[in-house]
Amino acid sequence: MAARGLRACRLARLTLFLILIHLGVASATALTSAALPINAPQNRVCLGTETFTSKQFTRIGLSLTGLAYVVLLLVIALIGWKCLGYV
């Protein structure tokens, strides 16, 4: 009986971890698209009105993408590994 409860607990932790991973990958993918100069109507408006240059868009997008990846790795390392019992 205890083995079944332990298995269910491990399955629940693994499920939560996989959900967090998928959310992280989805948000990282969304942030990666920010590095492209023109990928949305809002960006076309900014570039069309010459508010920003393509170089500024790319520089800020790459910086935010790198920061998002670091935050994602820290969250996985600090929370995800604890949930799985690795730390």
Summary of the structure (lengths in Angstrom):
residues: 87
radius of gyration: 19.3
end to end distance: 26.3
largest distance: 67.3
contacts: 205
relative contact order: 0.14
helix: 84%
strand: 0%
